[in-house]
Amino acid sequence: MNMASRSTFESRVSFDTFDNRDASDFSLTLNSKHRDYHYSRRSRTFLCGTDSNDYSEFALEWLIDELVDDGDEIVCLRVVDKDSKISSDASVEEGRYRKEARKLLNQIIAKNTEEKAISLVLEFSVGKVHDTIQRMIRIYEPAMLIVGTRGRSLGGIQGLLPGSVSKYCLQHSPVPVIVVRPSSKREK
């Protein structure tokens, strides 16, 4: 990422509950906003589920390119399942999560190639994916939820894998859901 685009974003107050041993799960909230960002009555909040899969990146790119406008806010949610091998390794968990979260926020900022005046929030959390999604919807009350999917062969919801996050969101989200499948344009 070039320094010019990075300097147009300013860090804001962040919340870190890694040190809160009473919290049920670890979480880290990083905030950044474009220097020209201004909240207005027309501002919308979008919640975008992200993980390490390419299709999550396609969903985030689609959201930034096609849906968000100046004054909008994107809340990116990255959840590490607390039962995973990564989260059980106490020697690396806290430092690694902080480093990964800051790296991910910089990658999200870099995707704003059109320099839209937006606010970015990264919620990096260790816990149960489904529970965390519901909690973030309650906290941020987004206009809609955007998730990616690798589903290719079958049309509609049948093309989504059993147990997939995108299928769960379609079935249980209290807000509208957009499921983004990689297009040939984005795959290039």
Backbone bond lengths (Angstrom), bond angles and torsions (degrees), N, CA, C in turn:
res aa  C-N    CA-C-N  psi(-1)  N-CA   C-N-CA  omega(-1)  CA-C   N-CA-C  phi
1 M - - - 1.445 - - 1.513 108.17 -
2 N 1.340 117.09 135.45 1.457 118.16 179.24 1.516 109.77 -78.24
3 M 1.316 114.96 155.83 1.460 120.70 -174.57 1.529 111.64 -69.87
4 A 1.342 117.20 -26.13 1.457 119.92 -179.37 1.520 110.97 -60.63
5 S 1.355 116.84 -47.01 1.460 118.65 -178.74 1.518 111.47 -70.08
6 R 1.320 116.24 -33.28 1.459 118.56 -179.89 1.523 111.00 -68.22
7 S 1.353 116.77 -35.67 1.456 119.37 -176.55 1.527 112.17 -73.26
8 T 1.329 118.10 -13.80 1.464 119.81 177.60 1.517 111.37 -80.55
9 F 1.318 117.69 -7.22 1.452 121.79 177.39 1.516 110.04 -108.62
10 E 1.334 115.66 139.34 1.448 121.78 -179.49 1.518 109.15 -115.15
11 S 1.323 116.25 137.29 1.459 120.17 176.09 1.516 108.96 -71.88
12 R 1.318 115.44 147.58 1.453 121.55 176.30 1.512 108.18 -122.11
13 V 1.335 116.06 -179.33 1.461 120.54 -179.73 1.522 109.57 -58.57
14 S 1.319 116.62 133.15 1.460 121.26 179.06 1.519 109.01 -117.61
15 F 1.315 115.25 158.03 1.455 120.88 -178.84 1.517 109.23 -120.16
16 D 1.301 116.13 132.95 1.455 120.93 -174.97 1.523 107.69 -130.77
17 T 1.332 116.44 112.67 1.469 118.70 179.17 1.523 111.46 -105.81
18 F 1.349 116.43 15.27 1.457 118.32 176.76 1.529 110.82 -59.80
19 D 1.331 115.70 -33.59 1.466 119.18 -176.93 1.529 112.90 -86.82
20 N 1.314 117.58 -2.30 1.455 121.82 179.30 1.527 109.13 -89.51
21 R 1.298 116.27 95.99 1.465 120.10 -175.70 1.519 112.69 -70.20
22 D 1.360 116.98 -12.08 1.460 119.87 177.98 1.518 111.81 -84.90
23 A 1.345 117.03 -13.71 1.463 120.04 -179.72 1.521 108.95 -70.91
24 S 1.331 115.74 143.62 1.463 119.13 -177.43 1.522 111.26 -69.80
25 D 1.325 116.41 -33.84 1.456 121.51 178.90 1.523 108.63 -133.37
26 F 1.317 115.84 161.15 1.454 120.19 173.53 1.517 108.56 -80.00
27 S 1.311 116.43 145.45 1.459 118.96 171.87 1.516 109.79 -152.63
28 L 1.310 114.09 153.43 1.458 121.90 -179.20 1.518 106.78 -140.01
29 T 1.321 117.45 126.93 1.452 121.98 179.18 1.514 108.94 -115.50
30 L 1.328 116.65 119.38 1.456 121.64 176.87 1.518 108.73 -111.61
31 N 1.314 116.49 135.98 1.462 122.13 -178.13 1.519 110.06 -122.55
32 S 1.305 115.95 138.30 1.452 121.54 175.20 1.520 107.74 -149.05
33 K 1.328 116.27 148.27 1.463 118.26 178.00 1.514 109.53 -141.14
34 H 1.322 114.61 149.42 1.452 121.04 175.28 1.528 107.96 -65.81
35 R 1.317 117.79 144.89 1.472 119.98 -175.10 1.529 112.60 -61.96
36 D 1.348 117.56 -23.07 1.461 120.76 179.77 1.528 113.09 -96.02
37 Y 1.334 116.99 6.27 1.468 120.60 -177.92 1.526 111.08 -68.13
38 H 1.333 115.71 133.58 1.465 121.80 173.74 1.519 107.57 -139.45
39 Y 1.324 115.64 129.83 1.461 120.22 175.96 1.527 109.23 -75.42
40 S 1.331 115.95 139.94 1.461 120.56 175.15 1.529 108.45 -141.80
41 R 1.332 115.86 177.21 1.461 119.28 178.31 1.514 111.75 -64.06
42 R 1.323 117.75 -22.23 1.462 121.85 -179.78 1.525 112.27 -87.81
43 S 1.311 117.91 -7.32 1.462 121.00 -179.33 1.519 110.48 -63.27
44 R 1.308 115.75 139.21 1.464 121.59 178.36 1.526 109.46 -120.90
45 T 1.321 114.83 154.16 1.458 120.89 175.35 1.516 108.32 -113.47
46 F 1.340 115.60 131.61 1.457 122.33 177.18 1.522 108.49 -118.50
47 L 1.322 116.13 133.12 1.456 121.43 175.53 1.518 108.01 -102.25
48 C 1.327 116.74 124.26 1.462 121.44 -177.69 1.521 109.53 -121.37
49 G 1.321 115.82 118.81 1.458 120.48 177.22 1.521 109.87 -78.93
50 T 1.322 116.97 128.78 1.462 120.70 -179.99 1.524 109.88 -128.52
51 D 1.312 115.05 148.91 1.461 120.68 170.76 1.518 107.43 -145.42
52 S 1.312 117.67 -163.50 1.463 120.33 -174.19 1.529 112.76 -84.30
53 N 1.315 118.12 1.57 1.461 120.75 -178.93 1.527 111.78 -84.18
54 D 1.342 115.27 149.68 1.463 120.23 -179.87 1.521 112.18 -58.29
55 Y 1.342 116.58 -36.91 1.463 118.30 -175.29 1.526 112.04 -65.75
56 S 1.323 118.12 -24.02 1.462 120.50 174.37 1.524 110.31 -68.80
57 E 1.326 115.58 -39.13 1.467 119.44 177.38 1.517 110.64 -64.08
58 F 1.338 117.16 -40.35 1.464 120.80 178.21 1.527 109.82 -60.18
59 A 1.330 116.53 -41.82 1.465 120.36 -179.18 1.528 110.80 -63.71
60 L 1.331 116.71 -43.94 1.461 120.69 179.65 1.531 110.82 -65.31
61 E 1.324 116.94 -42.77 1.469 120.65 178.61 1.527 110.54 -62.75
62 W 1.337 115.98 -42.04 1.458 119.71 178.94 1.529 110.29 -61.71
63 L 1.320 115.94 -44.28 1.464 120.79 179.68 1.522 110.83 -58.80
64 I 1.327 117.19 -48.20 1.465 120.90 -177.69 1.531 110.96 -67.53
65 D 1.322 116.74 -42.00 1.466 120.01 -176.38 1.521 113.46 -74.99
66 E 1.330 117.10 -38.37 1.460 120.55 -168.13 1.521 116.02 -107.56
67 L 1.322 118.14 -24.29 1.463 118.72 -168.91 1.526 114.37 -117.30
68 V 1.323 117.65 -43.81 1.469 118.69 -175.76 1.518 111.70 -75.23
69 D 1.320 113.70 152.50 1.453 121.18 178.74 1.528 107.56 -135.15
70 D 1.334 116.24 171.53 1.459 120.47 177.23 1.528 109.43 -52.88
71 G 1.328 115.75 136.86 1.458 121.02 178.95 1.511 114.59 91.58
72 D 1.338 117.49 -8.40 1.467 120.42 179.58 1.530 111.16 -85.93
73 E 1.321 114.53 164.14 1.464 120.83 178.31 1.522 109.23 -125.11
74 I 1.330 115.23 137.01 1.460 121.14 174.67 1.519 107.98 -112.87
75 V 1.313 115.67 125.20 1.463 121.43 172.46 1.518 106.41 -104.78
76 C 1.321 116.34 112.61 1.465 121.40 178.10 1.518 108.12 -95.42
77 L 1.307 115.54 128.48 1.463 121.04 -178.16 1.518 109.99 -111.92
78 R 1.329 116.26 121.14 1.468 121.75 173.50 1.519 106.97 -119.18
79 V 1.318 116.10 119.24 1.462 121.20 -178.43 1.525 109.57 -115.59
80 V 1.325 115.75 129.48 1.460 121.87 171.90 1.519 106.57 -103.89
81 D 1.309 116.83 121.38 1.465 119.98 -178.45 1.521 109.93 -62.04
82 K 1.335 116.31 130.49 1.467 119.49 -175.34 1.522 113.00 -69.29
83 D 1.322 117.32 -12.44 1.461 119.66 176.67 1.522 112.56 -93.40
84 S 1.335 116.82 1.51 1.466 119.47 -177.87 1.529 110.38 -75.95
85 K 1.309 115.26 162.45 1.461 121.67 -179.70 1.533 110.33 -62.63
86 I 1.348 116.60 -37.06 1.462 120.71 -178.08 1.521 110.96 -61.36
87 S 1.334 116.32 -47.34 1.461 119.22 -173.99 1.527 112.42 -72.62
88 S 1.324 117.90 -15.79 1.464 119.35 -178.72 1.525 112.33 -88.74
89 D 1.330 117.83 -5.85 1.458 120.96 -179.78 1.526 109.17 -89.89
90 A 1.331 116.41 93.50 1.462 121.80 -173.47 1.519 112.63 -62.82
91 S 1.310 117.96 -26.71 1.468 120.51 -176.19 1.519 112.65 -69.33
92 V 1.334 117.75 -23.62 1.465 119.23 -177.56 1.518 113.48 -116.17
93 E 1.337 117.57 -13.56 1.459 118.68 -165.25 1.528 114.46 -57.56
94 E 1.342 118.77 -56.05 1.459 118.57 -170.36 1.522 112.33 -68.31
95 G 1.326 117.64 -51.21 1.455 120.61 -179.91 1.511 112.02 -62.33
96 R 1.309 115.61 -40.00 1.460 119.90 -179.55 1.521 111.29 -66.43
97 Y 1.315 117.78 -41.51 1.461 120.63 -179.73 1.522 110.85 -64.02
98 R 1.336 116.71 -44.13 1.464 119.71 179.77 1.528 110.68 -61.57
99 K 1.317 115.71 -44.48 1.471 120.58 -179.46 1.528 110.72 -64.64
100 E 1.330 116.21 -44.24 1.467 120.36 179.36 1.528 111.25 -63.63
101 A 1.329 117.23 -40.08 1.457 120.94 -178.90 1.528 110.91 -64.36
102 R 1.315 117.47 -44.65 1.470 119.81 -179.86 1.529 111.06 -66.83
103 K 1.319 116.61 -38.30 1.469 120.74 177.20 1.526 110.18 -64.01
104 L 1.318 116.96 -42.56 1.459 121.61 -179.80 1.528 111.06 -64.90
105 L 1.326 118.01 -41.70 1.462 120.39 178.72 1.530 110.33 -61.05
106 N 1.323 117.17 -41.81 1.467 119.91 178.38 1.529 111.13 -63.69
107 Q 1.329 117.16 -36.30 1.470 120.73 177.81 1.532 110.63 -66.84
108 I 1.330 116.57 -37.30 1.467 120.87 178.60 1.527 109.74 -66.66
109 I 1.324 116.91 -44.86 1.465 121.17 178.28 1.526 110.48 -57.50
110 A 1.334 116.30 -41.44 1.471 121.20 -177.97 1.524 112.33 -64.78
111 K 1.332 117.65 -23.84 1.471 120.78 -179.99 1.530 112.37 -75.10
112 N 1.317 116.96 -13.60 1.461 121.26 179.37 1.538 108.67 -83.54
113 T 1.307 115.86 64.67 1.468 121.23 -173.13 1.523 112.90 -68.27
114 E 1.322 117.57 -22.17 1.464 120.52 179.73 1.525 112.11 -90.48
115 E 1.322 116.41 7.69 1.467 121.58 178.00 1.526 112.67 53.87
116 K 1.320 115.92 45.09 1.460 119.64 176.43 1.533 109.10 -68.82
117 A 1.325 115.87 142.24 1.463 121.44 -177.76 1.528 108.97 -82.57
118 I 1.320 115.71 79.69 1.456 121.59 -174.74 1.524 111.15 -119.96
119 S 1.316 114.38 164.34 1.461 122.28 173.80 1.521 107.87 -106.06
120 L 1.318 116.19 138.50 1.464 121.55 -179.70 1.518 110.19 -121.00
121 V 1.308 115.50 134.25 1.463 121.80 175.05 1.520 106.65 -127.05
122 L 1.314 116.60 130.84 1.463 120.81 174.08 1.514 108.29 -112.03
123 E 1.322 115.57 119.03 1.466 121.77 174.11 1.519 106.79 -102.58
124 F 1.329 116.23 108.38 1.459 122.06 179.28 1.516 106.37 -106.99
125 S 1.320 116.97 116.51 1.454 120.27 -169.39 1.517 112.20 -135.18
126 V 1.316 115.69 146.54 1.457 121.72 172.74 1.518 106.98 -109.73
127 G 1.316 116.26 120.08 1.458 119.59 -178.47 1.511 110.35 170.94
128 K 1.300 116.02 -163.34 1.451 121.86 176.91 1.528 109.06 -81.40
129 V 1.314 116.74 127.39 1.462 121.65 -173.52 1.527 111.81 -56.24
130 H 1.322 117.07 -51.12 1.464 120.51 -175.33 1.528 111.65 -63.56
131 D 1.333 116.36 -43.00 1.469 120.05 179.31 1.521 110.89 -63.57
132 T 1.331 116.22 -40.19 1.463 120.70 -177.73 1.518 110.99 -67.57
133 I 1.315 117.67 -40.48 1.469 120.88 177.21 1.525 109.91 -58.90
134 Q 1.337 117.07 -47.44 1.464 120.29 -179.54 1.531 111.39 -62.68
135 R 1.343 116.01 -39.24 1.467 119.73 179.88 1.527 110.87 -65.00
136 M 1.329 117.52 -41.58 1.468 121.34 -179.50 1.533 111.45 -68.10
137 I 1.320 117.08 -34.46 1.467 120.13 176.30 1.532 109.36 -64.48
138 R 1.339 116.78 -41.49 1.474 119.72 178.48 1.533 111.28 -65.32
139 I 1.326 117.38 -39.26 1.468 121.17 -176.50 1.529 111.45 -71.54
140 Y 1.335 116.45 -49.87 1.466 120.24 -171.58 1.522 114.19 -93.28
141 E 1.332 117.80 -17.64 1.465 122.20 -178.53 1.532 111.05 46.11
142 P 1.334 117.23 58.87 1.470 120.02 -175.95 1.523 112.54 -69.27
143 A 1.333 115.07 156.85 1.465 120.59 175.28 1.517 109.64 -67.07
144 M 1.335 116.24 -33.55 1.457 120.60 176.47 1.513 110.41 -162.44
145 L 1.329 113.89 164.87 1.456 123.32 -179.33 1.523 107.71 -113.01
146 I 1.334 116.42 131.95 1.464 121.41 -179.35 1.527 108.15 -118.22
147 V 1.326 116.27 127.70 1.462 121.66 177.45 1.526 109.12 -135.72
148 G 1.307 115.34 156.32 1.456 120.52 177.09 1.513 110.50 -99.35
149 T 1.325 115.78 164.48 1.462 120.65 175.61 1.517 109.28 -148.56
150 R 1.321 114.69 151.70 1.463 119.01 174.26 1.520 110.29 -95.26
151 G 1.359 117.20 -6.10 1.460 121.87 -176.89 1.517 111.89 -49.81
152 R 1.321 117.34 126.65 1.453 121.02 -174.44 1.514 113.99 -125.44
153 S 1.314 116.39 -50.57 1.461 119.78 -162.12 1.522 115.03 -75.80
154 L 1.302 118.70 -45.51 1.461 120.86 -175.20 1.511 111.05 -98.57
155 G 1.297 116.44 151.47 1.458 120.55 179.03 1.513 111.72 -78.88
156 G 1.338 116.02 156.00 1.463 121.42 174.36 1.513 113.65 63.46
157 I 1.316 115.22 -155.15 1.459 121.13 -174.99 1.530 112.02 -67.84
158 Q 1.343 117.73 -20.72 1.461 119.75 179.54 1.527 111.87 -65.14
159 G 1.341 116.98 -22.85 1.458 120.58 -178.96 1.514 113.37 -79.32
160 L 1.337 117.23 -5.77 1.451 120.77 -179.11 1.526 109.89 -92.17
161 L 1.310 115.03 139.64 1.461 120.02 -177.60 1.521 111.33 -66.64
162 P 1.337 117.81 142.75 1.468 120.03 174.71 1.531 108.69 -58.95
163 G 1.309 115.67 135.11 1.459 119.53 179.25 1.521 113.72 82.49
164 S 1.321 118.10 1.28 1.464 119.42 -178.98 1.522 110.33 -73.25
165 V 1.325 115.13 152.28 1.462 120.65 179.62 1.524 110.53 -64.38
166 S 1.333 116.86 -40.73 1.465 119.22 -178.90 1.523 111.22 -62.79
167 K 1.324 116.98 -39.44 1.464 119.88 178.49 1.525 110.38 -66.82
168 Y 1.317 116.86 -41.39 1.461 120.59 177.53 1.534 110.34 -58.95
169 C 1.342 116.03 -45.62 1.462 119.87 -178.20 1.525 111.36 -62.09
170 L 1.323 116.84 -42.69 1.465 119.97 178.81 1.520 111.47 -61.44
171 Q 1.324 116.54 -36.08 1.458 120.11 -176.39 1.520 113.79 -82.97
172 H 1.359 117.25 -26.80 1.465 118.67 -169.74 1.523 115.99 -124.24
173 S 1.321 119.56 -9.65 1.457 120.19 -176.29 1.529 111.22 -70.17
174 P 1.342 117.14 134.00 1.463 120.26 176.37 1.532 112.40 -81.15
175 V 1.339 117.36 -6.34 1.472 121.38 177.84 1.526 108.19 -116.40
176 P 1.334 117.84 159.18 1.469 120.00 179.06 1.533 111.88 -56.69
177 V 1.321 115.26 145.94 1.472 121.61 -177.74 1.523 109.70 -121.33
178 I 1.320 115.55 134.34 1.462 121.44 170.94 1.514 107.08 -112.12
179 V 1.337 116.48 123.83 1.463 121.66 177.49 1.523 107.23 -105.20
180 V 1.325 116.06 119.56 1.462 121.96 -175.73 1.518 109.57 -103.45
181 R 1.321 114.96 122.83 1.461 120.64 175.47 1.521 107.45 -100.74
182 P 1.335 118.80 141.49 1.462 120.48 179.56 1.520 111.27 -55.29
183 S 1.329 116.05 130.52 1.461 120.17 176.31 1.522 108.42 -97.81
184 S 1.317 116.43 163.53 1.461 119.50 -179.96 1.529 110.05 -62.26
185 K 1.322 117.08 -31.59 1.471 121.18 179.41 1.534 109.85 -63.03
186 R 1.333 116.46 -47.03 1.453 119.39 -177.54 1.515 112.27 -74.69
187 E 1.334 117.87 -30.43 1.456 119.97 179.32 1.529 110.99 -64.74
188 K 1.344 116.08 -29.27 1.461 119.30 177.15 1.520 111.12 -73.58
